[in-house]
């Protein structure tokens, strides 16, 4: 059931050739569940490190029932990967708990570009698609246990 649901997509421009495929997968999954395009706006930030801040700002608006964060962090020859991937993941989790809102981690963390492309490909292997399905399933579970749904009204 998607009537009245608002889901924000937060995406990273870094590795855009991969992230755009994740966005397409997420949009496809939400469209298949009849969530109108106007109910699934897309917002961009420069990199995965900035995704937690964007997710927090989106959550604070009270307009969204969930946020799906999409990005791709690919290991390189420096420890940069560990810092970005770790902070992104921890930050998104913190936003979900602090804001009491589903924040779905659709950020790829891979060793190679090839692995990222495989996970962002078409079909059932697209992790953006999976992230959108996860958002909808989480919202349904929260509805069943009697939590806010749809709409995230301010107290």
C-alpha positions, -999 to +999 in steps of 0.1 A: +000+000+000+016+032-011-013+057-008+001+090+006+036+077+011+065+102+005+099+087+000+130+109-006+159+096-026+193+110-015+220+103-040+257+109-043+272+124-075+306+108-070+308+077-092+277+090-109+279+064-137+271+038-110+248+059-088+226+069-117+219+032-122+210+027-085+187+057-088+170+042-118+166+009-100+150+026-070+127+047-091+117+016-110+108-003-078+088+025-065+070+031-098+061-006-099+043-001-065+024+028-080+042+055-060+038+086-081+069+104-093+059+135-072+060+112-041+096+102-046+117+133-051+154+130-058+181+151-041+218+151-049+250+158-029+286+157-040+297+124-023+287+096+000+302+114+030+275+141+026+246+116+025+240+115+063+236+153+065+212+153+035+192+124+050+190+143+083+178+175+067+152+155+047+140+137+078+137+170+098+113+184+072+086+159+084+076+155+048+089+120+042+081+086+055+115+072+045+148+082+030+167+060+006+204+069+004+222+058-028+259+060-035+290+041-044+323+040-025+350+021-042+382+010-024+413+027-037+449+026-026+445+048+004+425+045+037+400+071+023+376+043+015+374+032+052+367+067+064+340+075+038+323+042+039+323+039+077+312+075+083+284+072+057+271+040+071+273+051+108+258+085+099+228+071+081+221+047+110+223+076+134+199+096+114+174+067+114+175+063+151+177+100+160+148+110+137+128+078+142+126+074+104+135+046+080+168+056+064+178+029+039+215+022+032+217+018-006+253+028-007+276+003-024+309-003-007+330-024-031+366-033-038+364-026-076+345-007-102+335-040-117+318-051-085+300-019-082+287-021-118+276-056-111+255-045-081+241-015-100+232-035-131+198-041-146+174-067-133+171-082-098+207-075-090+203-037-088+209-027-052+189+006-057+159-015-066+165-036-034+168-005-013+135+008-025+118-026-018+134-025+017+120+010+023+085-002+014+087-034+035+100-014+065+072+011+062+047-018+060+061-034+091+059-001+110+023+002+099+015-032+111+030-025+146+010+007+147+036+033+140+031+065+119+020+057+084+017+074+060+031+108+068+056+116+095+038+142+115+057+164+139+047+157+176 
